[in-house]
Amino acid sequence: MKQGRAWLTWLSLLLLLGLSLALAHWMTGTTQHFVSIGCALVMVAVIAGVQMRLRRADHMHRLFALGGLVWLALLAILTALEIATRHSL
């Protein structure tokens, strides 16, 4: 990866992090959650597209990246279900 591209990637991730933090400070409610998740998804897309070079990767690398995303989604769903069904003792 070229040095300029790495700096641009780092700067974009840093700006998205700052945007997410600023919105978490100023916004409240459901809208803030959707905006934060949107920022996180854009960060994932930048990392997958630029750092991991998935656009130019072969099918096996893309398959393993998809498997990682499926596993992450499964863990997130199970965590959300556990929190939603937790009872106070």
Distance bins in CASP14 RR format, pairs under 12 A and 6 or more apart:
PFRMAT RR
TARGET T0000
AUTHOR 0000-0000-0000
RMODE 2
METHOD distances of the structure
MODEL  1
1 7 0 0 0 0 0 1 0 0 0 0 0
1 8 0 0 0 0 0 1 0 0 0 0 0
1 9 0 0 0 0 1 0 0 0 0 0 0
1 10 0 0 0 0 0 1 0 0 0 0 0
1 49 0 0 0 0 0 1 0 0 0 0 0
1 50 1 0 0 1 0 0 0 0 0 0 0
1 51 1 0 0 1 0 0 0 0 0 0 0
1 52 0 0 0 0 0 1 0 0 0 0 0
1 53 1 0 0 1 0 0 0 0 0 0 0
1 56 0 0 0 0 0 1 0 0 0 0 0
2 8 0 0 0 0 1 0 0 0 0 0 0
2 9 0 0 0 0 0 1 0 0 0 0 0
2 50 0 0 0 0 0 1 0 0 0 0 0
3 9 0 0 0 0 0 1 0 0 0 0 0
3 10 0 0 0 0 0 1 0 0 0 0 0
4 10 0 0 0 0 1 0 0 0 0 0 0
4 11 0 0 0 0 1 0 0 0 0 0 0
4 12 0 0 0 0 0 1 0 0 0 0 0
4 50 0 0 0 0 0 1 0 0 0 0 0
5 11 0 0 0 0 0 1 0 0 0 0 0
5 12 0 0 0 0 0 1 0 0 0 0 0
5 46 0 0 0 0 0 1 0 0 0 0 0
5 49 0 0 0 0 0 1 0 0 0 0 0
5 50 1 0 0 1 0 0 0 0 0 0 0
5 51 0 0 0 0 1 0 0 0 0 0 0
5 53 0 0 0 0 0 1 0 0 0 0 0
6 12 0 0 0 0 0 1 0 0 0 0 0
6 13 0 0 0 0 0 1 0 0 0 0 0
6 46 0 0 0 0 0 1 0 0 0 0 0
6 47 0 0 0 0 0 1 0 0 0 0 0
6 50 0 0 0 0 1 0 0 0 0 0 0
6 51 0 0 0 0 1 0 0 0 0 0 0
7 13 0 0 0 0 0 1 0 0 0 0 0
7 14 0 0 0 0 0 1 0 0 0 0 0
7 50 0 0 0 0 0 1 0 0 0 0 0
8 14 0 0 0 0 0 1 0 0 0 0 0
8 15 0 0 0 0 0 1 0 0 0 0 0
8 46 0 0 0 0 1 0 0 0 0 0 0
8 50 0 0 0 0 1 0 0 0 0 0 0
8 51 0 0 0 0 0 1 0 0 0 0 0
9 15 0 0 0 0 0 1 0 0 0 0 0
9 16 0 0 0 0 0 1 0 0 0 0 0
9 43 0 0 0 0 0 1 0 0 0 0 0
9 45 0 0 0 0 0 1 0 0 0 0 0
9 46 1 0 0 1 0 0 0 0 0 0 0
9 47 1 0 0 1 0 0 0 0 0 0 0
9 48 0 0 0 0 0 1 0 0 0 0 0
9 49 0 0 0 0 1 0 0 0 0 0 0
9 50 1 0 1 0 0 0 0 0 0 0 0
9 51 1 0 0 1 0 0 0 0 0 0 0
9 52 0 0 0 0 0 1 0 0 0 0 0
9 53 0 0 0 0 0 1 0 0 0 0 0
10 16 0 0 0 0 0 1 0 0 0 0 0
10 17 0 0 0 0 0 1 0 0 0 0 0
10 43 0 0 0 0 0 1 0 0 0 0 0
10 46 0 0 0 0 1 0 0 0 0 0 0
10 47 0 0 0 0 0 1 0 0 0 0 0
10 50 0 0 0 0 1 0 0 0 0 0 0
10 51 0 0 0 0 1 0 0 0 0 0 0
11 17 0 0 0 0 0 1 0 0 0 0 0
11 18 0 0 0 0 0 1 0 0 0 0 0
11 46 0 0 0 0 0 1 0 0 0 0 0
11 50 0 0 0 0 0 1 0 0 0 0 0
12 18 0 0 0 0 0 1 0 0 0 0 0
12 19 0 0 0 0 0 1 0 0 0 0 0
12 39 0 0 0 0 0 1 0 0 0 0 0
12 42 0 0 0 0 1 0 0 0 0 0 0
12 43 0 0 0 0 1 0 0 0 0 0 0
12 45 0 0 0 0 0 1 0 0 0 0 0
12 46 1 0 1 0 0 0 0 0 0 0 0
12 47 0 0 0 0 0 1 0 0 0 0 0
12 49 0 0 0 0 0 1 0 0 0 0 0
12 50 0 0 0 0 1 0 0 0 0 0 0
12 51 0 0 0 0 0 1 0 0 0 0 0
13 19 0 0 0 0 0 1 0 0 0 0 0
13 20 0 0 0 0 0 1 0 0 0 0 0
13 39 0 0 0 0 0 1 0 0 0 0 0
13 40 0 0 0 0 0 1 0 0 0 0 0
13 42 0 0 0 0 1 0 0 0 0 0 0
13 43 1 0 1 0 0 0 0 0 0 0 0
13 44 0 0 0 0 0 1 0 0 0 0 0
13 45 0 0 0 0 0 1 0 0 0 0 0
13 46 1 0 0 1 0 0 0 0 0 0 0
13 47 1 0 0 1 0 0 0 0 0 0 0
13 50 0 0 0 0 1 0 0 0 0 0 0
13 51 0 0 0 0 1 0 0 0 0 0 0
14 20 0 0 0 0 0 1 0 0 0 0 0
14 21 0 0 0 0 0 1 0 0 0 0 0
14 39 0 0 0 0 0 1 0 0 0 0 0
14 43 0 0 0 0 0 1 0 0 0 0 0
14 46 0 0 0 0 0 1 0 0 0 0 0
15 21 0 0 0 0 0 1 0 0 0 0 0
15 22 0 0 0 0 0 1 0 0 0 0 0
15 39 0 0 0 0 1 0 0 0 0 0 0
15 42 0 0 0 0 0 1 0 0 0 0 0
15 43 0 0 0 0 0 1 0 0 0 0 0
15 46 0 0 0 0 0 1 0 0 0 0 0
16 22 0 0 0 0 0 1 0 0 0 0 0
16 23 0 0 0 0 0 1 0 0 0 0 0
16 35 0 0 0 0 0 1 0 0 0 0 0
16 36 0 0 0 0 0 1 0 0 0 0 0
16 38 0 0 0 0 1 0 0 0 0 0 0
16 39 1 0 1 0 0 0 0 0 0 0 0
16 40 0 0 0 0 1 0 0 0 0 0 0
16 41 0 0 0 0 0 1 0 0 0 0 0
16 42 1 0 1 0 0 0 0 0 0 0 0
16 43 1 0 1 0 0 0 0 0 0 0 0
16 44 0 0 0 0 0 1 0 0 0 0 0
16 45 0 0 0 0 0 1 0 0 0 0 0
16 46 1 0 0 1 0 0 0 0 0 0 0
16 47 0 0 0 0 0 1 0 0 0 0 0
17 23 0 0 0 0 0 1 0 0 0 0 0
17 24 0 0 0 0 0 1 0 0 0 0 0
17 36 0 0 0 0 0 1 0 0 0 0 0
17 39 1 0 0 1 0 0 0 0 0 0 0
17 40 0 0 0 0 1 0 0 0 0 0 0
17 42 0 0 0 0 0 1 0 0 0 0 0
17 43 1 0 0 1 0 0 0 0 0 0 0
17 46 0 0 0 0 0 1 0 0 0 0 0
18 24 0 0 0 0 1 0 0 0 0 0 0
18 25 0 0 0 0 1 0 0 0 0 0 0
18 26 0 0 0 0 0 1 0 0 0 0 0
18 36 0 0 0 0 0 1 0 0 0 0 0
18 39 0 0 0 0 1 0 0 0 0 0 0
18 43 0 0 0 0 0 1 0 0 0 0 0
19 25 0 0 0 0 0 1 0 0 0 0 0
19 26 0 0 0 0 0 1 0 0 0 0 0
19 27 0 0 0 0 0 1 0 0 0 0 0
19 32 0 0 0 0 0 1 0 0 0 0 0
19 35 0 0 0 0 1 0 0 0 0 0 0
19 36 0 0 0 0 1 0 0 0 0 0 0
19 38 0 0 0 0 0 1 0 0 0 0 0
19 39 1 0 1 0 0 0 0 0 0 0 0
19 40 0 0 0 0 0 1 0 0 0 0 0
19 42 0 0 0 0 1 0 0 0 0 0 0
19 43 0 0 0 0 0 1 0 0 0 0 0
20 26 0 0 0 0 0 1 0 0 0 0 0
20 27 0 0 0 0 0 1 0 0 0 0 0
20 32 0 0 0 0 1 0 0 0 0 0 0
20 33 0 0 0 0 0 1 0 0 0 0 0
20 34 0 0 0 0 0 1 0 0 0 0 0
20 35 1 0 0 1 0 0 0 0 0 0 0
20 36 1 0 1 0 0 0 0 0 0 0 0
20 37 0 0 0 0 1 0 0 0 0 0 0
20 38 0 0 0 0 1 0 0 0 0 0 0
20 39 1 0 1 0 0 0 0 0 0 0 0
20 40 1 0 0 1 0 0 0 0 0 0 0
20 41 0 0 0 0 0 1 0 0 0 0 0
20 42 0 0 0 0 1 0 0 0 0 0 0
20 43 0 0 0 0 1 0 0 0 0 0 0
21 27 0 0 0 0 0 1 0 0 0 0 0
21 32 0 0 0 0 0 1 0 0 0 0 0
21 35 0 0 0 0 0 1 0 0 0 0 0
21 36 0 0 0 0 1 0 0 0 0 0 0
21 39 0 0 0 0 1 0 0 0 0 0 0
22 32 0 0 0 0 0 1 0 0 0 0 0
22 35 0 0 0 0 0 1 0 0 0 0 0
22 36 0 0 0 0 0 1 0 0 0 0 0
22 39 0 0 0 0 0 1 0 0 0 0 0
23 29 0 0 0 0 0 1 0 0 0 0 0
23 31 0 0 0 0 1 0 0 0 0 0 0
23 32 1 0 0 1 0 0 0 0 0 0 0
23 33 0 0 0 0 0 1 0 0 0 0 0
23 34 0 0 0 0 0 1 0 0 0 0 0
23 35 1 0 1 0 0 0 0 0 0 0 0
23 36 1 0 0 1 0 0 0 0 0 0 0
23 37 0 0 0 0 0 1 0 0 0 0 0
23 38 0 0 0 0 0 1 0 0 0 0 0
23 39 1 0 0 1 0 0 0 0 0 0 0
23 40 0 0 0 0 0 1 0 0 0 0 0
24 31 0 0 0 0 0 1 0 0 0 0 0
24 32 1 0 0 1 0 0 0 0 0 0 0
24 33 0 0 0 0 1 0 0 0 0 0 0
24 35 0 0 0 0 1 0 0 0 0 0 0
24 36 1 0 0 1 0 0 0 0 0 0 0
24 37 0 0 0 0 0 1 0 0 0 0 0
24 39 0 0 0 0 1 0 0 0 0 0 0
24 40 0 0 0 0 0 1 0 0 0 0 0
25 32 0 0 0 0 1 0 0 0 0 0 0
25 35 0 0 0 0 0 1 0 0 0 0 0
25 36 0 0 0 0 0 1 0 0 0 0 0
26 32 0 0 0 0 1 0 0 0 0 0 0
26 35 0 0 0 0 0 1 0 0 0 0 0
26 36 0 0 0 0 0 1 0 0 0 0 0
27 33 0 0 0 0 1 0 0 0 0 0 0
27 34 0 0 0 0 1 0 0 0 0 0 0
27 35 1 0 0 1 0 0 0 0 0 0 0
27 36 0 0 0 0 1 0 0 0 0 0 0
27 39 0 0 0 0 0 1 0 0 0 0 0
28 35 0 0 0 0 0 1 0 0 0 0 0
28 36 0 0 0 0 0 1 0 0 0 0 0
29 35 0 0 0 0 0 1 0 0 0 0 0
29 36 0 0 0 0 0 1 0 0 0 0 0
30 36 0 0 0 0 0 1 0 0 0 0 0
30 37 0 0 0 0 0 1 0 0 0 0 0
31 37 0 0 0 0 0 1 0 0 0 0 0
31 38 0 0 0 0 0 1 0 0 0 0 0
32 38 0 0 0 0 0 1 0 0 0 0 0
32 39 0 0 0 0 0 1 0 0 0 0 0
33 39 0 0 0 0 0 1 0 0 0 0 0
33 40 0 0 0 0 0 1 0 0 0 0 0
33 80 0 0 0 0 0 1 0 0 0 0 0
34 40 0 0 0 0 0 1 0 0 0 0 0
34 41 0 0 0 0 0 1 0 0 0 0 0
35 41 0 0 0 0 0 1 0 0 0 0 0
35 42 0 0 0 0 0 1 0 0 0 0 0
36 42 0 0 0 0 0 1 0 0 0 0 0
36 43 0 0 0 0 0 1 0 0 0 0 0
37 43 0 0 0 0 0 1 0 0 0 0 0
37 44 0 0 0 0 0 1 0 0 0 0 0
37 76 0 0 0 0 0 1 0 0 0 0 0
38 44 0 0 0 0 1 0 0 0 0 0 0
38 45 0 0 0 0 1 0 0 0 0 0 0
39 45 0 0 0 0 0 1 0 0 0 0 0
39 46 0 0 0 0 0 1 0 0 0 0 0
40 46 0 0 0 0 0 1 0 0 0 0 0
40 47 0 0 0 0 0 1 0 0 0 0 0
40 72 0 0 0 0 0 1 0 0 0 0 0
40 76 0 0 0 0 0 1 0 0 0 0 0
41 47 0 0 0 0 0 1 0 0 0 0 0
41 48 0 0 0 0 0 1 0 0 0 0 0
41 69 0 0 0 0 0 1 0 0 0 0 0
41 72 0 0 0 0 0 1 0 0 0 0 0
41 73 0 0 0 0 0 1 0 0 0 0 0
42 48 0 0 0 0 0 1 0 0 0 0 0
42 49 0 0 0 0 0 1 0 0 0 0 0
42 50 0 0 0 0 0 1 0 0 0 0 0
43 49 0 0 0 0 0 1 0 0 0 0 0
43 50 0 0 0 0 0 1 0 0 0 0 0
43 51 0 0 0 0 0 1 0 0 0 0 0
44 50 0 0 0 0 0 1 0 0 0 0 0
44 51 0 0 0 0 0 1 0 0 0 0 0
44 52 0 0 0 0 0 1 0 0 0 0 0
44 54 0 0 0 0 0 1 0 0 0 0 0
44 65 0 0 0 0 0 1 0 0 0 0 0
44 68 0 0 0 0 0 1 0 0 0 0 0
44 69 0 0 0 0 1 0 0 0 0 0 0
44 72 0 0 0 0 1 0 0 0 0 0 0
44 73 0 0 0 0 0 1 0 0 0 0 0
45 51 0 0 0 0 0 1 0 0 0 0 0
45 52 0 0 0 0 0 1 0 0 0 0 0
45 54 0 0 0 0 1 0 0 0 0 0 0
45 55 0 0 0 0 0 1 0 0 0 0 0
45 65 0 0 0 0 0 1 0 0 0 0 0
45 69 0 0 0 0 0 1 0 0 0 0 0
46 52 0 0 0 0 0 1 0 0 0 0 0
46 54 0 0 0 0 0 1 0 0 0 0 0
46 55 0 0 0 0 0 1 0 0 0 0 0
47 53 0 0 0 0 0 1 0 0 0 0 0
47 54 0 0 0 0 1 0 0 0 0 0 0
47 65 0 0 0 0 0 1 0 0 0 0 0
47 69 0 0 0 0 0 1 0 0 0 0 0
48 54 1 0 1 0 0 0 0 0 0 0 0
48 55 0 0 0 0 1 0 0 0 0 0 0
48 56 0 0 0 0 0 1 0 0 0 0 0
48 57 0 0 0 0 1 0 0 0 0 0 0
48 61 0 0 0 0 0 1 0 0 0 0 0
48 62 0 0 0 0 1 0 0 0 0 0 0
48 64 0 0 0 0 0 1 0 0 0 0 0
48 65 1 0 0 1 0 0 0 0 0 0 0
48 66 0 0 0 0 0 1 0 0 0 0 0
48 68 0 0 0 0 0 1 0 0 0 0 0
48 69 0 0 0 0 1 0 0 0 0 0 0
49 55 1 0 1 0 0 0 0 0 0 0 0
49 56 0 0 0 0 1 0 0 0 0 0 0
49 57 0 0 0 0 1 0 0 0 0 0 0
49 61 0 0 0 0 0 1 0 0 0 0 0
49 62 0 0 0 0 0 1 0 0 0 0 0
49 65 0 0 0 0 1 0 0 0 0 0 0
50 56 0 0 0 0 0 1 0 0 0 0 0
51 57 0 0 0 0 0 1 0 0 0 0 0
51 65 0 0 0 0 0 1 0 0 0 0 0
52 61 1 0 0 1 0 0 0 0 0 0 0
52 62 0 0 0 0 1 0 0 0 0 0 0
52 64 0 0 0 0 0 1 0 0 0 0 0
52 65 1 0 0 1 0 0 0 0 0 0 0
52 68 0 0 0 0 0 1 0 0 0 0 0
52 69 0 0 0 0 0 1 0 0 0 0 0
53 61 0 0 0 0 1 0 0 0 0 0 0
53 62 0 0 0 0 0 1 0 0 0 0 0
53 65 0 0 0 0 0 1 0 0 0 0 0
54 60 0 0 0 0 0 1 0 0 0 0 0
54 61 1 0 0 1 0 0 0 0 0 0 0
54 62 1 0 1 0 0 0 0 0 0 0 0
54 63 0 0 0 0 0 1 0 0 0 0 0
54 64 0 0 0 0 0 1 0 0 0 0 0
54 65 1 0 1 0 0 0 0 0 0 0 0
54 66 0 0 0 0 1 0 0 0 0 0 0
54 68 0 0 0 0 0 1 0 0 0 0 0
54 69 0 0 0 0 0 1 0 0 0 0 0
55 61 0 0 0 0 0 1 0 0 0 0 0
55 62 0 0 0 0 1 0 0 0 0 0 0
55 65 0 0 0 0 0 1 0 0 0 0 0
56 62 0 0 0 0 0 1 0 0 0 0 0
57 63 0 0 0 0 1 0 0 0 0 0 0
57 64 0 0 0 0 1 0 0 0 0 0 0
57 65 1 0 0 1 0 0 0 0 0 0 0
57 66 0 0 0 0 0 1 0 0 0 0 0
58 64 0 0 0 0 0 1 0 0 0 0 0
58 65 0 0 0 0 0 1 0 0 0 0 0
59 65 0 0 0 0 0 1 0 0 0 0 0
59 66 0 0 0 0 0 1 0 0 0 0 0
60 66 0 0 0 0 0 1 0 0 0 0 0
60 67 0 0 0 0 0 1 0 0 0 0 0
61 67 0 0 0 0 0 1 0 0 0 0 0
61 68 0 0 0 0 0 1 0 0 0 0 0
62 68 0 0 0 0 0 1 0 0 0 0 0
62 69 0 0 0 0 0 1 0 0 0 0 0
63 69 0 0 0 0 0 1 0 0 0 0 0
63 70 0 0 0 0 0 1 0 0 0 0 0
64 70 0 0 0 0 0 1 0 0 0 0 0
64 71 0 0 0 0 0 1 0 0 0 0 0
65 71 0 0 0 0 0 1 0 0 0 0 0
65 72 0 0 0 0 0 1 0 0 0 0 0
66 72 0 0 0 0 0 1 0 0 0 0 0
66 73 0 0 0 0 0 1 0 0 0 0 0
67 73 0 0 0 0 1 0 0 0 0 0 0
67 74 0 0 0 0 1 0 0 0 0 0 0
68 74 0 0 0 0 1 0 0 0 0 0 0
68 75 0 0 0 0 1 0 0 0 0 0 0
68 76 0 0 0 0 0 1 0 0 0 0 0
69 75 0 0 0 0 0 1 0 0 0 0 0
69 76 0 0 0 0 0 1 0 0 0 0 0
70 76 0 0 0 0 0 1 0 0 0 0 0
70 77 0 0 0 0 0 1 0 0 0 0 0
71 77 0 0 0 0 0 1 0 0 0 0 0
71 78 0 0 0 0 0 1 0 0 0 0 0
72 78 0 0 0 0 0 1 0 0 0 0 0
72 79 0 0 0 0 0 1 0 0 0 0 0
73 79 0 0 0 0 0 1 0 0 0 0 0
73 80 0 0 0 0 0 1 0 0 0 0 0
74 80 0 0 0 0 0 1 0 0 0 0 0
74 81 0 0 0 0 0 1 0 0 0 0 0
75 81 0 0 0 0 0 1 0 0 0 0 0
75 82 0 0 0 0 0 1 0 0 0 0 0
76 82 0 0 0 0 0 1 0 0 0 0 0
76 83 0 0 0 0 0 1 0 0 0 0 0
77 83 0 0 0 0 0 1 0 0 0 0 0
77 84 0 0 0 0 0 1 0 0 0 0 0
78 84 0 0 0 0 0 1 0 0 0 0 0
78 85 0 0 0 0 0 1 0 0 0 0 0
79 85 0 0 0 0 0 1 0 0 0 0 0
79 86 0 0 0 0 0 1 0 0 0 0 0
80 86 0 0 0 0 0 1 0 0 0 0 0
END
